[in-house]
Amino acid sequence: MTRLLLWVLLFWLAYKYLLPALGRLGSPRVPPAAPPDTNPHAHDNAHDMVRCAHCGMFVPKAEAVAGDGAYFCSMPHRQAGKR
């Protein structure tokens, strides 16, 4: 009788833990979905971009060189002036 209970317990443990674990091995892993933004306007002013008045390249406003009422991407372009 003890052997029968031991076998029943063994099959129950295999059914409970081993089969689900084996099933997960073959399935492709799907990355979890990204949480929704709590503030949809958080990225609106992340990088204010301005256009260089000489070459037209966009640069972050914090890195731009201001002069002659315009923004430039570098000091040589500021010295060269607007196009």
Chimera marker file (.cmm) of the C-alpha trace (Angstrom):
<marker_set name="trace">
<marker id="1" x="0.000" y="0.000" z="0.000" r="1" g="1" b="0" radius="0.5"/>
<marker id="2" x="2.874" y="2.348" z="0.766" r="1" g="1" b="0" radius="0.5"/>
<marker id="3" x="4.369" y="1.750" z="-2.678" r="1" g="1" b="0" radius="0.5"/>
<marker id="4" x="1.082" y="2.645" z="-4.323" r="1" g="1" b="0" radius="0.5"/>
<marker id="5" x="0.852" y="5.913" z="-2.377" r="1" g="1" b="0" radius="0.5"/>
<marker id="6" x="4.455" y="6.682" z="-3.253" r="1" g="1" b="0" radius="0.5"/>
<marker id="7" x="3.768" y="6.123" z="-6.966" r="1" g="1" b="0" radius="0.5"/>
<marker id="8" x="0.616" y="8.235" z="-6.826" r="1" g="1" b="0" radius="0.5"/>
<marker id="9" x="2.544" y="11.019" z="-5.101" r="1" g="1" b="0" radius="0.5"/>
<marker id="10" x="5.333" y="10.764" z="-7.679" r="1" g="1" b="0" radius="0.5"/>
<marker id="11" x="2.908" y="10.982" z="-10.624" r="1" g="1" b="0" radius="0.5"/>
<marker id="12" x="1.055" y="13.875" z="-9.016" r="1" g="1" b="0" radius="0.5"/>
<marker id="13" x="4.297" y="15.820" z="-8.503" r="1" g="1" b="0" radius="0.5"/>
<marker id="14" x="5.356" y="15.146" z="-12.103" r="1" g="1" b="0" radius="0.5"/>
<marker id="15" x="1.956" y="16.268" z="-13.375" r="1" g="1" b="0" radius="0.5"/>
<marker id="16" x="1.938" y="19.357" z="-11.155" r="1" g="1" b="0" radius="0.5"/>
<marker id="17" x="5.509" y="20.618" z="-11.685" r="1" g="1" b="0" radius="0.5"/>
<marker id="18" x="7.359" y="18.760" z="-14.404" r="1" g="1" b="0" radius="0.5"/>
<marker id="19" x="4.839" y="18.876" z="-17.274" r="1" g="1" b="0" radius="0.5"/>
<marker id="20" x="4.227" y="22.669" z="-17.104" r="1" g="1" b="0" radius="0.5"/>
<marker id="21" x="7.981" y="23.265" z="-16.964" r="1" g="1" b="0" radius="0.5"/>
<marker id="22" x="8.537" y="21.098" z="-20.036" r="1" g="1" b="0" radius="0.5"/>
<marker id="23" x="5.742" y="22.879" z="-21.865" r="1" g="1" b="0" radius="0.5"/>
<marker id="24" x="7.388" y="26.257" z="-21.270" r="1" g="1" b="0" radius="0.5"/>
<marker id="25" x="10.672" y="25.051" z="-22.749" r="1" g="1" b="0" radius="0.5"/>
<marker id="26" x="9.266" y="24.674" z="-26.252" r="1" g="1" b="0" radius="0.5"/>
<marker id="27" x="7.229" y="27.853" z="-26.378" r="1" g="1" b="0" radius="0.5"/>
<marker id="28" x="8.811" y="31.059" z="-27.692" r="1" g="1" b="0" radius="0.5"/>
<marker id="29" x="9.456" y="33.707" z="-25.124" r="1" g="1" b="0" radius="0.5"/>
<marker id="30" x="7.498" y="36.891" z="-25.592" r="1" g="1" b="0" radius="0.5"/>
<marker id="31" x="8.960" y="39.995" z="-23.966" r="1" g="1" b="0" radius="0.5"/>
<marker id="32" x="6.609" y="41.721" z="-21.548" r="1" g="1" b="0" radius="0.5"/>
<marker id="33" x="4.698" y="44.663" z="-22.894" r="1" g="1" b="0" radius="0.5"/>
<marker id="34" x="6.060" y="48.089" z="-22.042" r="1" g="1" b="0" radius="0.5"/>
<marker id="35" x="4.049" y="49.929" z="-19.423" r="1" g="1" b="0" radius="0.5"/>
<marker id="36" x="2.010" y="52.794" z="-20.781" r="1" g="1" b="0" radius="0.5"/>
<marker id="37" x="3.381" y="56.293" z="-20.337" r="1" g="1" b="0" radius="0.5"/>
<marker id="38" x="1.894" y="57.898" z="-17.291" r="1" g="1" b="0" radius="0.5"/>
<marker id="39" x="2.549" y="61.347" z="-18.731" r="1" g="1" b="0" radius="0.5"/>
<marker id="40" x="2.000" y="61.522" z="-22.499" r="1" g="1" b="0" radius="0.5"/>
<marker id="41" x="3.607" y="64.999" z="-22.658" r="1" g="1" b="0" radius="0.5"/>
<marker id="42" x="6.804" y="63.995" z="-20.865" r="1" g="1" b="0" radius="0.5"/>
<marker id="43" x="8.851" y="63.811" z="-24.087" r="1" g="1" b="0" radius="0.5"/>
<marker id="44" x="7.478" y="66.926" z="-25.785" r="1" g="1" b="0" radius="0.5"/>
<marker id="45" x="10.368" y="69.201" z="-24.755" r="1" g="1" b="0" radius="0.5"/>
<marker id="46" x="13.034" y="66.552" z="-24.289" r="1" g="1" b="0" radius="0.5"/>
<marker id="47" x="15.264" y="68.036" z="-27.023" r="1" g="1" b="0" radius="0.5"/>
<marker id="48" x="14.380" y="71.378" z="-28.553" r="1" g="1" b="0" radius="0.5"/>
<marker id="49" x="15.983" y="71.284" z="-31.985" r="1" g="1" b="0" radius="0.5"/>
<marker id="50" x="17.007" y="74.270" z="-34.099" r="1" g="1" b="0" radius="0.5"/>
<marker id="51" x="18.200" y="74.452" z="-37.701" r="1" g="1" b="0" radius="0.5"/>
<marker id="52" x="21.644" y="75.784" z="-38.556" r="1" g="1" b="0" radius="0.5"/>
<marker id="53" x="21.197" y="78.958" z="-40.615" r="1" g="1" b="0" radius="0.5"/>
<marker id="54" x="24.269" y="78.061" z="-42.697" r="1" g="1" b="0" radius="0.5"/>
<marker id="55" x="23.988" y="74.347" z="-43.562" r="1" g="1" b="0" radius="0.5"/>
<marker id="56" x="20.446" y="73.473" z="-42.448" r="1" g="1" b="0" radius="0.5"/>
<marker id="57" x="21.439" y="70.674" z="-40.092" r="1" g="1" b="0" radius="0.5"/>
<marker id="58" x="19.292" y="70.269" z="-36.975" r="1" g="1" b="0" radius="0.5"/>
<marker id="59" x="21.133" y="70.460" z="-33.653" r="1" g="1" b="0" radius="0.5"/>
<marker id="60" x="19.914" y="70.500" z="-30.050" r="1" g="1" b="0" radius="0.5"/>
<marker id="61" x="19.242" y="74.058" z="-28.947" r="1" g="1" b="0" radius="0.5"/>
<marker id="62" x="21.470" y="73.572" z="-25.898" r="1" g="1" b="0" radius="0.5"/>
<marker id="63" x="24.458" y="72.793" z="-28.182" r="1" g="1" b="0" radius="0.5"/>
<marker id="64" x="23.758" y="75.395" z="-30.881" r="1" g="1" b="0" radius="0.5"/>
<marker id="65" x="25.790" y="78.567" z="-31.297" r="1" g="1" b="0" radius="0.5"/>
<marker id="66" x="23.567" y="81.650" z="-31.351" r="1" g="1" b="0" radius="0.5"/>
<marker id="67" x="24.416" y="84.757" z="-33.307" r="1" g="1" b="0" radius="0.5"/>
<marker id="68" x="22.983" y="87.304" z="-35.767" r="1" g="1" b="0" radius="0.5"/>
<marker id="69" x="19.449" y="86.379" z="-34.692" r="1" g="1" b="0" radius="0.5"/>
<marker id="70" x="19.881" y="82.740" z="-35.759" r="1" g="1" b="0" radius="0.5"/>
<marker id="71" x="21.341" y="79.452" z="-34.552" r="1" g="1" b="0" radius="0.5"/>
<marker id="72" x="24.346" y="77.665" z="-36.011" r="1" g="1" b="0" radius="0.5"/>
<marker id="73" x="25.732" y="74.141" z="-35.575" r="1" g="1" b="0" radius="0.5"/>
<marker id="74" x="29.330" y="75.282" z="-35.030" r="1" g="1" b="0" radius="0.5"/>
<marker id="75" x="31.460" y="78.356" z="-34.588" r="1" g="1" b="0" radius="0.5"/>
<marker id="76" x="32.867" y="78.246" z="-38.172" r="1" g="1" b="0" radius="0.5"/>
<marker id="77" x="29.334" y="78.267" z="-39.533" r="1" g="1" b="0" radius="0.5"/>
<marker id="78" x="28.474" y="81.203" z="-37.270" r="1" g="1" b="0" radius="0.5"/>
<marker id="79" x="31.470" y="83.089" z="-38.614" r="1" g="1" b="0" radius="0.5"/>
<marker id="80" x="30.496" y="82.228" z="-42.189" r="1" g="1" b="0" radius="0.5"/>
<marker id="81" x="27.014" y="83.630" z="-41.595" r="1" g="1" b="0" radius="0.5"/>
<marker id="82" x="23.604" y="82.870" z="-42.991" r="1" g="1" b="0" radius="0.5"/>
<marker id="83" x="23.110" y="81.417" z="-46.443" r="1" g="1" b="0" radius="0.5"/>
<link id1="1" id2="2" r="1" g="1" b="0" radius="0.2"/>
<link id1="2" id2="3" r="1" g="1" b="0" radius="0.2"/>
<link id1="3" id2="4" r="1" g="1" b="0" radius="0.2"/>
<link id1="4" id2="5" r="1" g="1" b="0" radius="0.2"/>
<link id1="5" id2="6" r="1" g="1" b="0" radius="0.2"/>
<link id1="6" id2="7" r="1" g="1" b="0" radius="0.2"/>
<link id1="7" id2="8" r="1" g="1" b="0" radius="0.2"/>
<link id1="8" id2="9" r="1" g="1" b="0" radius="0.2"/>
<link id1="9" id2="10" r="1" g="1" b="0" radius="0.2"/>
<link id1="10" id2="11" r="1" g="1" b="0" radius="0.2"/>
<link id1="11" id2="12" r="1" g="1" b="0" radius="0.2"/>
<link id1="12" id2="13" r="1" g="1" b="0" radius="0.2"/>
<link id1="13" id2="14" r="1" g="1" b="0" radius="0.2"/>
<link id1="14" id2="15" r="1" g="1" b="0" radius="0.2"/>
<link id1="15" id2="16" r="1" g="1" b="0" radius="0.2"/>
<link id1="16" id2="17" r="1" g="1" b="0" radius="0.2"/>
<link id1="17" id2="18" r="1" g="1" b="0" radius="0.2"/>
<link id1="18" id2="19" r="1" g="1" b="0" radius="0.2"/>
<link id1="19" id2="20" r="1" g="1" b="0" radius="0.2"/>
<link id1="20" id2="21" r="1" g="1" b="0" radius="0.2"/>
<link id1="21" id2="22" r="1" g="1" b="0" radius="0.2"/>
<link id1="22" id2="23" r="1" g="1" b="0" radius="0.2"/>
<link id1="23" id2="24" r="1" g="1" b="0" radius="0.2"/>
<link id1="24" id2="25" r="1" g="1" b="0" radius="0.2"/>
<link id1="25" id2="26" r="1" g="1" b="0" radius="0.2"/>
<link id1="26" id2="27" r="1" g="1" b="0" radius="0.2"/>
<link id1="27" id2="28" r="1" g="1" b="0" radius="0.2"/>
<link id1="28" id2="29" r="1" g="1" b="0" radius="0.2"/>
<link id1="29" id2="30" r="1" g="1" b="0" radius="0.2"/>
<link id1="30" id2="31" r="1" g="1" b="0" radius="0.2"/>
<link id1="31" id2="32" r="1" g="1" b="0" radius="0.2"/>
<link id1="32" id2="33" r="1" g="1" b="0" radius="0.2"/>
<link id1="33" id2="34" r="1" g="1" b="0" radius="0.2"/>
<link id1="34" id2="35" r="1" g="1" b="0" radius="0.2"/>
<link id1="35" id2="36" r="1" g="1" b="0" radius="0.2"/>
<link id1="36" id2="37" r="1" g="1" b="0" radius="0.2"/>
<link id1="37" id2="38" r="1" g="1" b="0" radius="0.2"/>
<link id1="38" id2="39" r="1" g="1" b="0" radius="0.2"/>
<link id1="39" id2="40" r="1" g="1" b="0" radius="0.2"/>
<link id1="40" id2="41" r="1" g="1" b="0" radius="0.2"/>
<link id1="41" id2="42" r="1" g="1" b="0" radius="0.2"/>
<link id1="42" id2="43" r="1" g="1" b="0" radius="0.2"/>
<link id1="43" id2="44" r="1" g="1" b="0" radius="0.2"/>
<link id1="44" id2="45" r="1" g="1" b="0" radius="0.2"/>
<link id1="45" id2="46" r="1" g="1" b="0" radius="0.2"/>
<link id1="46" id2="47" r="1" g="1" b="0" radius="0.2"/>
<link id1="47" id2="48" r="1" g="1" b="0" radius="0.2"/>
<link id1="48" id2="49" r="1" g="1" b="0" radius="0.2"/>
<link id1="49" id2="50" r="1" g="1" b="0" radius="0.2"/>
<link id1="50" id2="51" r="1" g="1" b="0" radius="0.2"/>
<link id1="51" id2="52" r="1" g="1" b="0" radius="0.2"/>
<link id1="52" id2="53" r="1" g="1" b="0" radius="0.2"/>
<link id1="53" id2="54" r="1" g="1" b="0" radius="0.2"/>
<link id1="54" id2="55" r="1" g="1" b="0" radius="0.2"/>
<link id1="55" id2="56" r="1" g="1" b="0" radius="0.2"/>
<link id1="56" id2="57" r="1" g="1" b="0" radius="0.2"/>
<link id1="57" id2="58" r="1" g="1" b="0" radius="0.2"/>
<link id1="58" id2="59" r="1" g="1" b="0" radius="0.2"/>
<link id1="59" id2="60" r="1" g="1" b="0" radius="0.2"/>
<link id1="60" id2="61" r="1" g="1" b="0" radius="0.2"/>
<link id1="61" id2="62" r="1" g="1" b="0" radius="0.2"/>
<link id1="62" id2="63" r="1" g="1" b="0" radius="0.2"/>
<link id1="63" id2="64" r="1" g="1" b="0" radius="0.2"/>
<link id1="64" id2="65" r="1" g="1" b="0" radius="0.2"/>
<link id1="65" id2="66" r="1" g="1" b="0" radius="0.2"/>
<link id1="66" id2="67" r="1" g="1" b="0" radius="0.2"/>
<link id1="67" id2="68" r="1" g="1" b="0" radius="0.2"/>
<link id1="68" id2="69" r="1" g="1" b="0" radius="0.2"/>
<link id1="69" id2="70" r="1" g="1" b="0" radius="0.2"/>
<link id1="70" id2="71" r="1" g="1" b="0" radius="0.2"/>
<link id1="71" id2="72" r="1" g="1" b="0" radius="0.2"/>
<link id1="72" id2="73" r="1" g="1" b="0" radius="0.2"/>
<link id1="73" id2="74" r="1" g="1" b="0" radius="0.2"/>
<link id1="74" id2="75" r="1" g="1" b="0" radius="0.2"/>
<link id1="75" id2="76" r="1" g="1" b="0" radius="0.2"/>
<link id1="76" id2="77" r="1" g="1" b="0" radius="0.2"/>
<link id1="77" id2="78" r="1" g="1" b="0" radius="0.2"/>
<link id1="78" id2="79" r="1" g="1" b="0" radius="0.2"/>
<link id1="79" id2="80" r="1" g="1" b="0" radius="0.2"/>
<link id1="80" id2="81" r="1" g="1" b="0" radius="0.2"/>
<link id1="81" id2="82" r="1" g="1" b="0" radius="0.2"/>
<link id1="82" id2="83" r="1" g="1" b="0" radius="0.2"/>
</marker_set>
